[in-house]
């Protein structure tokens, strides 16, 4: 569209917000604008902290946080605590995910298993899993067991629910086809039912990654000797808000990382699916 | 289903049904039905909705239990449904060889897909296919098993008119080459006349009429009779034969 036409439209008789010149932005500029706002906020924060408008002990400048990140990385503390936290999350995820998947598969396939297991699981699921933390501390103390248990508990339910749902939602016509083609039970499960349930199971994985992370943050703020939560608690003792802000930022980054990981899994495993596949 | 030991009759018969009874609870849908389909014979089953055609096909496929009589099929029958029922998470060649136990599965899939004109799409996904192409893959999946009995449950009903005509030609060729006995369930009289060696009309659970189609003239006469038997009243009497 030429410039003249634009003016014709804008100045003419057709009222249209999109047509007014000066407001029209390409997709690229909109993306740039969406990044500009957080960057501006950071600059404002930095300026306010630099000129003493914010008490540095309440909220340190972003540059100070970055410097602290650098120092802690060089000294190796940060990496150590980070790996301890990630290991807890991974172990808890594996245990909780394994249990959730096993129970979900059982209940998905067998009405008897559903009758035996499902109601109890749903009852326990109704409890906000963080509410049992005091009880878990009584049972397991404040060691690694308590942290891994809490993560596993948070992870198990989303995986359980989505596995059961996924198996139940597999198109019965495809299962019938499998029988027509002479598949035995094992082939029916591996070639039709589990692949059919996979999108739902992966949704469960994505949910549970978020829960795992939340569980870890809470579990680590109680009696940890290492890990990101310990880093934050330790810093609180010495009013090191820069370290506290750093751990918060790292928690956020890992949350984003976990989500991308889940999305990568979806793209890889669901190439066939029109909603996830990486194109034709 | 009673599958009896291969009697001598099986050299020529793709299915022998005798005294078949199929009921849903109290309601009998098929009662004392007898049917023999020969090897290489193309039988079309016409009838109004709810007359029991699909019920009969499902009983022959072994998908539903029967309440009386016997169905004898040599080996496992293959079925093509109205929907293609391709597994969206498997490539075309894996779909075609679903349930096939053979070391050279991929080669067989390639041959079967080539027969339906999709020989260059082995590693493609079902979502990239048109309705007609998907149904052709379903046909390849049925024939790769070399069935003695091929059951077609309105497989062309969801296709557009031109694609349907092309599919008719393809199915006719494939059946001529592989020589399975075929039972095609359809609503479409012209489809029946084009494809069938024999056309059966089913009404209230029994086979009410039968036409053997040997010549063009027979088909034209049969068309008029079939319309009458299906209860289709045409204004101005029967259509002129052409």
Boltz contact constraints between the chains, C-beta under 6 A:
constraints:
  - contact:
      token1: [A, 173]
      token2: [B, 85]
      max_distance: 6.0
  - contact:
      token1: [A, 177]
      token2: [B, 85]
      max_distance: 6.0
  - contact:
      token1: [A, 180]
      token2: [B, 79]
      max_distance: 6.0
  - contact:
      token1: [A, 181]
      token2: [B, 98]
      max_distance: 6.0
  - contact:
      token1: [A, 181]
      token2: [B, 99]
      max_distance: 6.0
  - contact:
      token1: [A, 182]
      token2: [B, 76]
      max_distance: 6.0
  - contact:
      token1: [A, 182]
      token2: [B, 99]
      max_distance: 6.0
  - contact:
      token1: [A, 183]
      token2: [B, 99]
      max_distance: 6.0
  - contact:
      token1: [A, 195]
      token2: [B, 89]
      max_distance: 6.0
  - contact:
      token1: [A, 272]
      token2: [B, 88]
      max_distance: 6.0
  - contact:
      token1: [A, 272]
      token2: [B, 89]
      max_distance: 6.0
  - contact:
      token1: [A, 272]
      token2: [B, 125]
      max_distance: 6.0
  - contact:
      token1: [A, 274]
      token2: [B, 127]
      max_distance: 6.0
